[in-house]
Amino acid sequence: MKNLLAKTILLFHVVIVAFWLSLLLVPENLFPGKISFQFYLSLLIVGHQFLWGFVILPWTEKYRMVCFLTTITQLLRGEKISDPKNYDHSFTREILKLVGIDIPHRVSVILSLSVLTIVSIQYFF
């Protein structure tokens, strides 16, 4: 049951990230207010990772941007919060690894911050 729930959360991750990234391709005339919506969504997505990294810092003894859903998934898989599989793991890394691409945690953080930067530029300019 735990494995099924972990897979469901992983699928939920896929939906959220696909939606978040696909908004970059939607023209403003098809979705008025898209830029504002995506900006605040990006702040929520990236911001919660910064905050959650601080919340789990006492267990990990390292600061990393970590998604709350990743922590739940890893706990369901039997991993402790202090295990590097939690704080050195990301949805992006897991999905890319399934297709044979192994990236470091730093690259997944850079990807998230890049999307936030692109969306911020659209929002402010």
C-alpha positions in Angstrom: 0.0 0.0 0.0 2.8 2.4 0.9 4.5 1.7 -2.5 1.3 2.5 -4.3 0.9 5.7 -2.4 4.5 6.6 -3.1 3.9 6.0 -6.9 0.8 8.1 -6.7 2.7 11.0 -5.1 5.4 10.7 -7.8 2.6 10.9 -10.5 1.2 13.9 -8.7 4.7 15.4 -9.0 4.7 14.7 -12.7 1.4 16.5 -13.1 2.5 19.6 -11.1 5.8 19.9 -12.9 4.4 19.3 -16.3 1.7 21.9 -15.7 4.3 24.4 -14.3 6.6 24.0 -17.3 3.9 23.9 -19.9 2.7 27.3 -18.9 5.9 28.7 -20.4 4.5 27.6 -23.8 1.0 29.0 -23.4 0.5 32.4 -25.1 -0.8 35.2 -22.9 -3.8 35.8 -25.3 -5.0 32.2 -24.6 -4.7 32.6 -20.8 -5.0 36.2 -19.7 -3.2 36.6 -16.4 -1.0 33.6 -17.2 2.3 35.5 -16.3 1.0 36.6 -12.9 -0.4 33.1 -12.2 2.8 31.4 -13.2 4.9 33.8 -11.2 3.0 33.2 -8.0 2.9 29.5 -8.7 6.7 29.5 -9.2 7.2 31.4 -6.0 5.0 28.8 -4.2 6.9 25.8 -5.8 10.4 27.1 -5.2 9.6 29.0 -2.0 8.2 25.9 -0.3 11.4 24.0 -1.2 13.6 26.6 0.5 11.3 26.6 3.6 11.1 22.8 3.8 14.9 22.6 3.5 15.1 24.7 6.7 12.4 22.7 8.5 14.2 19.4 7.9 17.7 20.9 8.6 17.8 19.4 12.2 17.5 15.9 10.7 19.6 16.3 7.6 22.4 18.5 9.1 22.7 19.9 5.6 20.7 22.6 3.8 19.2 21.6 0.5 16.1 22.7 -1.3 13.7 19.8 -0.8 10.1 19.4 -2.0 7.7 18.3 0.7 6.3 15.7 -1.7 9.7 14.2 -2.1 10.0 13.8 1.7 6.6 12.1 1.9 7.5 9.8 -1.0 10.9 8.8 0.6 9.2 8.2 4.0 6.7 5.9 2.3 9.6 4.1 0.7 11.0 3.5 4.2 13.8 6.1 4.1 14.5 8.4 7.0 14.5 12.1 6.7 18.2 12.1 7.6 18.9 9.7 4.7 20.6 11.4 1.7 17.9 9.7 -0.5 15.6 12.3 1.0 17.5 15.6 0.9 19.9 14.8 -2.0 17.0 13.4 -4.1 14.6 15.3 -6.3 11.7 14.5 -8.5 13.6 15.8 -11.6 16.5 13.5 -10.8 14.3 10.5 -10.4 12.4 11.0 -13.6 15.5 11.7 -15.6 17.2 8.6 -14.1 14.3 6.5 -15.4 15.2 7.5 -19.0 18.9 6.9 -18.3 20.1 10.5 -17.5 21.8 10.9 -14.1 22.2 14.5 -12.9 23.5 15.8 -9.6 21.1 17.5 -7.1 22.7 20.8 -8.0 21.5 20.6 -11.6 17.9 20.0 -10.5 18.1 23.1 -8.2 19.5 25.1 -11.1 16.6 24.0 -13.3 14.0 25.1 -10.7 15.7 28.4 -10.2 16.0 28.9 -14.0 12.3 28.5 -14.4 11.7 31.0 -11.6 14.1 33.4 -13.2 12.4 33.1 -16.6 9.0 33.6 -15.1 10.2 36.5 -13.0 11.6 38.3 -16.0 8.3 37.8 -17.8 6.5 39.1 -14.7 8.6 42.2 -14.1 9.3 43.1 -17.7 
